[in-house]
Amino acid sequence: MTEELETKLRKRWPNLLKDQTSIECGDGWYDLIDLACRAINSEITVRENYEKVKYNIVVAQIKEKFGGMRFYYDSFAESATVENPYDLPSTARGLGIVDGVIRMAELYSYHVCENCGNRGDCDPKARIHRTECMACYTMRRDAEDDQYGQTA
């Protein structure tokens, strides 16, 4: 992802995307990452207001792997007093929604071109898995053919 788009994401979601968060994917997934961060932030806000507990979710890494997006995060809840552990909010239940948002974004990424954001597909039979639209696929293949001196 270009530095400009990374900076834009970090400024928009400073509580989720810290300076050490690694974002290693194409520009086409910008909107998908932004949407996932919006949904996660919304869930955290609602849960914090309801349970009166501070949730800390920090995205560790967002990357492309096998043609799809991978979204890794760390989380923990802060509570003022812990006399009875059963009185703590259900972090597992609360973060289950966050996990669902991330899983949805990861699955959807297999249908969004990583380069431009248009509708794309991942060819599971390809040697190197990429999710691309037909235009980006054609440009990449033509560039590879030129680079290696092959003709179509």
Residue pairs with C-beta under 8 A, 6 or more apart in sequence:
1 23
1 24
1 25
1 26
1 27
1 29
1 30
2 27
5 27
5 30
6 23
8 30
9 17
9 23
9 30
9 33
9 34
9 37
10 17
10 18
10 19
10 21
12 34
12 37
13 34
13 37
13 38
13 41
15 41
15 44
15 57
16 37
16 40
16 41
16 57
16 58
16 59
16 73
17 23
17 37
17 59
18 58
18 59
20 60
21 58
21 59
21 60
21 61
21 62
22 60
22 61
22 62
22 63
23 33
23 61
23 62
23 63
24 61
24 62
24 63
24 64
25 33
25 62
25 63
25 64
25 69
25 114
26 64
26 113
26 114
26 115
27 115
27 116
27 117
28 112
28 113
28 114
28 115
28 116
28 117
28 118
28 120
29 64
29 69
29 109
29 112
29 114
29 117
30 117
31 117
32 69
32 105
32 108
32 109
32 112
33 62
33 69
33 71
33 105
35 105
36 71
36 101
36 102
36 104
36 105
37 59
39 101
40 57
40 98
40 101
40 102
43 94
43 97
43 98
43 101
44 55
44 57
44 98
47 53
47 55
47 89
47 94
48 54
48 55
51 89
51 94
53 77
53 78
53 79
53 88
53 89
54 77
54 78
55 75
55 76
55 77
55 78
55 91
55 94
56 75
56 76
56 77
56 78
57 73
57 74
57 75
57 95
57 98
58 73
58 74
58 75
59 71
59 72
59 73
60 72
60 73
60 74
61 70
61 71
61 72
62 69
62 70
62 71
62 72
63 69
63 70
64 70
64 114
66 122
66 129
67 110
67 122
67 123
67 124
67 129
67 130
67 131
68 106
68 107
68 109
68 110
68 122
68 129
68 131
69 105
69 106
69 109
70 106
71 102
71 105
71 106
73 98
73 102
75 91
75 95
75 98
76 91
77 88
77 89
77 91
77 94
79 88
79 89
82 88
109 131
110 121
110 122
110 131
111 119
111 120
111 121
111 131
112 118
112 119
112 120
112 131
113 119
113 120
113 131
113 132
113 133
113 136
114 120
114 130
114 131
114 132
115 132
115 133
115 136
116 133
116 135
116 136
118 133
118 135
118 136
119 133
120 131
120 132
120 133
120 136
121 131
121 132
122 129
122 130
122 131
123 129
123 130
130 137
130 140
132 140
142 152
144 150
145 151
145 152
